[in-house]
Every structure is written in structure tokens, then in C-alpha cells.
Amino acid sequence: MPDIYQHIGNQIRELRTTLRGKGISQADLAEAVKTTANTVSRWETATYKPSIADLQKLARVFGVPITSFFPQPESRSQTNTLLTATVDLDEEDLEELTLYALFRRARRQTKQKR
């Protein structure tokens, strides 16, 4: 299975090249999400890793849920729920949520080592 960022990049490319039946250029997509064509290219090749905020912007442009960028195995229903719950959060809230998740993981790992 490809790396998650390769999968995301493939999804971005697929959605971009099929948008409205004929696709749009990397430059047009970059303008729509307020970045550069070079960044879009690097997302598509997994050289750069798009943030959740970037994926939210892309999802709005493509008219798809943010979860469409991620692999969809059945065991990922909790991940889909979490991603859906974070769609409208601003950067500060997303950062706080990320820090909380990292704290919870570290706490669980600490408890397991005892």
C-alpha cells in the first residue's frame, strides 16, 4: 500500500484532472486554494505534505468531503468521524486538537511502560 501522502497526492491529482469533466491546471487549483502551482505539484508527488487546513480548502474546491483524500478501509470509521468533526475548525483550533491528541497518545504510552 502506498504511503498516506502518496495516496493523498494521487487523490488530489485525480480530482484536479477530472474536475467538471475536463479538469483544471495546477495553476488554477493553486489560485483557488491560495497557494502556488509548485506547491500543488509537490502535493501531488508527495514531496510536500498538505495540512488539514490545505485539505479542507481542496475539499471545498472539489466539492467533496475531506475524507475522500484518505484510504477508506472499514476500520477507519473513527478517523472519518474525527475528520468530519474538524471540517469547520480554524487553524488555532486544529492546532489545539492536534496537541491534545499527541498528549493523549503520550499519556497512553507512558501508562503502558509502567
Phi and psi in degrees as GROMACS dihedral restraints (atoms count N, CA, C in turn):
[ dihedral_restraints ]
;  ai    aj    ak    al  type     phi  dphi    fc
    3     4     5     6     1   -67.3    20    10
    4     5     6     7     1   157.0    20    10
    6     7     8     9     1   -55.2    20    10
    7     8     9    10     1   151.2    20    10
    9    10    11    12     1   -57.7    20    10
   10    11    12    13     1   -39.4    20    10
   12    13    14    15     1   -72.4    20    10
   13    14    15    16     1   -29.3    20    10
   15    16    17    18     1   -65.8    20    10
   16    17    18    19     1   -42.1    20    10
   18    19    20    21     1   -61.8    20    10
   19    20    21    22     1   -47.0    20    10
   21    22    23    24     1   -60.1    20    10
   22    23    24    25     1   -45.6    20    10
   24    25    26    27     1   -59.8    20    10
   25    26    27    28     1   -41.5    20    10
   27    28    29    30     1   -63.0    20    10
   28    29    30    31     1   -40.0    20    10
   30    31    32    33     1   -65.8    20    10
   31    32    33    34     1   -43.3    20    10
   33    34    35    36     1   -59.1    20    10
   34    35    36    37     1   -47.7    20    10
   36    37    38    39     1   -61.0    20    10
   37    38    39    40     1   -46.0    20    10
   39    40    41    42     1   -60.5    20    10
   40    41    42    43     1   -47.8    20    10
   42    43    44    45     1   -65.2    20    10
   43    44    45    46     1   -40.4    20    10
   45    46    47    48     1   -65.3    20    10
   46    47    48    49     1   -42.8    20    10
   48    49    50    51     1   -79.1    20    10
   49    50    51    52     1   -10.8    20    10
   51    52    53    54     1  -115.5    20    10
   52    53    54    55     1     1.6    20    10
   54    55    56    57     1   -59.3    20    10
   55    56    57    58     1   130.9    20    10
   57    58    59    60     1    56.7    20    10
   58    59    60    61     1    28.5    20    10
   60    61    62    63     1    81.9    20    10
   61    62    63    64     1   -17.2    20    10
   63    64    65    66     1  -128.7    20    10
   64    65    66    67     1   -10.0    20    10
   66    67    68    69     1    84.7    20    10
   67    68    69    70     1   168.5    20    10
   69    70    71    72     1  -133.4    20    10
   70    71    72    73     1   160.7    20    10
   72    73    74    75     1   -76.5    20    10
   73    74    75    76     1   163.5    20    10
   75    76    77    78     1   -61.5    20    10
   76    77    78    79     1   -36.6    20    10
   78    79    80    81     1   -64.1    20    10
   79    80    81    82     1   -42.3    20    10
   81    82    83    84     1   -65.7    20    10
   82    83    84    85     1   -41.0    20    10
   84    85    86    87     1   -65.0    20    10
   85    86    87    88     1   -42.6    20    10
   87    88    89    90     1   -58.5    20    10
   88    89    90    91     1   -43.9    20    10
   90    91    92    93     1   -62.2    20    10
   91    92    93    94     1   -41.0    20    10
   93    94    95    96     1   -65.6    20    10
   94    95    96    97     1   -32.4    20    10
   96    97    98    99     1  -105.4    20    10
   97    98    99   100     1     9.5    20    10
   99   100   101   102     1    58.3    20    10
  100   101   102   103     1    54.9    20    10
  102   103   104   105     1  -142.1    20    10
  103   104   105   106     1  -163.4    20    10
  105   106   107   108     1  -107.3    20    10
  106   107   108   109     1   158.5    20    10
  108   109   110   111     1   -62.3    20    10
  109   110   111   112     1   -34.6    20    10
  111   112   113   114     1   -61.1    20    10
  112   113   114   115     1   -41.2    20    10
  114   115   116   117     1   -64.4    20    10
  115   116   117   118     1   -44.2    20    10
  117   118   119   120     1   -58.7    20    10
  118   119   120   121     1   -45.6    20    10
  120   121   122   123     1   -58.3    20    10
  121   122   123   124     1   -43.4    20    10
  123   124   125   126     1   -72.1    20    10
  124   125   126   127     1   -29.8    20    10
  126   127   128   129     1   -63.5    20    10
  127   128   129   130     1   -45.7    20    10
  129   130   131   132     1   -64.2    20    10
  130   131   132   133     1   -28.4    20    10
  132   133   134   135     1   -98.6    20    10
  133   134   135   136     1     4.0    20    10
  135   136   137   138     1    64.7    20    10
  136   137   138   139     1    22.0    20    10
  138   139   140   141     1   -75.8    20    10
  139   140   141   142     1   -40.5    20    10
  141   142   143   144     1  -107.7    20    10
  142   143   144   145     1   150.7    20    10
  144   145   146   147     1  -108.2    20    10
  145   146   147   148     1   113.4    20    10
  147   148   149   150     1   -67.4    20    10
  148   149   150   151     1   142.4    20    10
  150   151   152   153     1   -78.7    20    10
  151   152   153   154     1   170.5    20    10
  153   154   155   156     1   -60.6    20    10
  154   155   156   157     1   -39.1    20    10
  156   157   158   159     1   -61.4    20    10
  157   158   159   160     1   -41.1    20    10
  159   160   161   162     1   -62.0    20    10
  160   161   162   163     1   -44.3    20    10
  162   163   164   165     1   -65.0    20    10
  163   164   165   166     1   -34.8    20    10
  165   166   167   168     1   -62.8    20    10
  166   167   168   169     1   -44.6    20    10
  168   169   170   171     1   -62.2    20    10
  169   170   171   172     1   -45.0    20    10
  171   172   173   174     1   -61.8    20    10
  172   173   174   175     1   -42.6    20    10
  174   175   176   177     1   -60.4    20    10
  175   176   177   178     1   -40.8    20    10
  177   178   179   180     1   -64.1    20    10
  178   179   180   181     1   -44.4    20    10
  180   181   182   183     1   -61.6    20    10
  181   182   183   184     1   -44.5    20    10
  183   184   185   186     1   -80.7    20    10
  184   185   186   187     1   -14.4    20    10
  186   187   188   189     1    70.4    20    10
  187   188   189   190     1    36.7    20    10
  189   190   191   192     1  -127.0    20    10
  190   191   192   193     1   159.9    20    10
  192   193   194   195     1   -70.7    20    10
  193   194   195   196     1   150.4    20    10
  195   196   197   198     1   -58.1    20    10
  196   197   198   199     1   -28.9    20    10
  198   199   200   201     1   -65.1    20    10
  199   200   201   202     1   -16.5    20    10
  201   202   203   204     1   -68.0    20    10
  202   203   204   205     1   -14.0    20    10
  204   205   206   207     1   -82.1    20    10
  205   206   207   208     1   -12.7    20    10
  207   208   209   210     1  -109.2    20    10
  208   209   210   211     1   151.8    20    10
  210   211   212   213     1   -57.9    20    10
  211   212   213   214     1   149.8    20    10
  213   214   215   216     1  -116.8    20    10
  214   215   216   217     1    49.3    20    10
  216   217   218   219     1   -65.2    20    10
  217   218   219   220     1   154.8    20    10
  219   220   221   222     1   -57.2    20    10
  220   221   222   223     1   -32.8    20    10
  222   223   224   225     1   -74.2    20    10
  223   224   225   226     1     0.3    20    10
  225   226   227   228     1   -96.3    20    10
  226   227   228   229     1    14.8    20    10
  228   229   230   231     1   -61.7    20    10
  229   230   231   232     1   -34.5    20    10
  231   232   233   234     1   -66.7    20    10
  232   233   234   235     1   -39.6    20    10
  234   235   236   237     1   -62.7    20    10
  235   236   237   238     1   -43.5    20    10
  237   238   239   240     1   -61.4    20    10
  238   239   240   241     1   -40.6    20    10
  240   241   242   243     1   -62.4    20    10
  241   242   243   244     1   -44.7    20    10
  243   244   245   246     1   -63.5    20    10
  244   245   246   247     1   -45.1    20    10
  246   247   248   249     1   -63.5    20    10
  247   248   249   250     1   -40.8    20    10
  249   250   251   252     1   -63.5    20    10
  250   251   252   253     1   -38.3    20    10
  252   253   254   255     1   -69.2    20    10
  253   254   255   256     1   -19.8    20    10
  255   256   257   258     1  -101.2    20    10
  256   257   258   259     1     2.2    20    10
  258   259   260   261     1   -54.1    20    10
  259   260   261   262     1   -42.7    20    10
  261   262   263   264     1   -97.3    20    10
  262   263   264   265     1     8.9    20    10
  264   265   266   267     1   -76.6    20    10
  265   266   267   268     1   144.8    20    10
  267   268   269   270     1   -82.7    20    10
  268   269   270   271     1   174.9    20    10
  270   271   272   273     1   -54.9    20    10
  271   272   273   274     1   -44.0    20    10
  273   274   275   276     1   -63.9    20    10
  274   275   276   277     1   -43.6    20    10
  276   277   278   279     1   -66.2    20    10
  277   278   279   280     1   -39.5    20    10
  279   280   281   282     1   -63.9    20    10
  280   281   282   283     1   -40.2    20    10
  282   283   284   285     1   -64.0    20    10
  283   284   285   286     1   -42.7    20    10
  285   286   287   288     1   -63.2    20    10
  286   287   288   289     1   -41.9    20    10
  288   289   290   291     1   -64.0    20    10
  289   290   291   292     1   -41.1    20    10
  291   292   293   294     1   -63.2    20    10
  292   293   294   295     1   -46.0    20    10
  294   295   296   297     1   -61.6    20    10
  295   296   297   298     1   -39.5    20    10
  297   298   299   300     1   -64.1    20    10
  298   299   300   301     1   -42.9    20    10
  300   301   302   303     1   -63.0    20    10
  301   302   303   304     1   -41.0    20    10
  303   304   305   306     1   -64.9    20    10
  304   305   306   307     1   -38.7    20    10
  306   307   308   309     1   -61.4    20    10
  307   308   309   310     1   -46.8    20    10
  309   310   311   312     1   -62.1    20    10
  310   311   312   313     1   -40.8    20    10
  312   313   314   315     1   -65.3    20    10
  313   314   315   316     1   -45.0    20    10
  315   316   317   318     1   -62.3    20    10
  316   317   318   319     1   -41.0    20    10
  318   319   320   321     1   -63.3    20    10
  319   320   321   322     1   -41.7    20    10
  321   322   323   324     1   -64.6    20    10
  322   323   324   325     1   -42.6    20    10
  324   325   326   327     1   -65.2    20    10
  325   326   327   328     1   -37.5    20    10
  327   328   329   330     1   -64.0    20    10
  328   329   330   331     1   -43.2    20    10
  330   331   332   333     1   -64.0    20    10
  331   332   333   334     1   -37.3    20    10
  333   334   335   336     1   -68.4    20    10
  334   335   336   337     1   -29.4    20    10
  336   337   338   339     1   -79.2    20    10
  337   338   339   340     1   -16.1    20    10
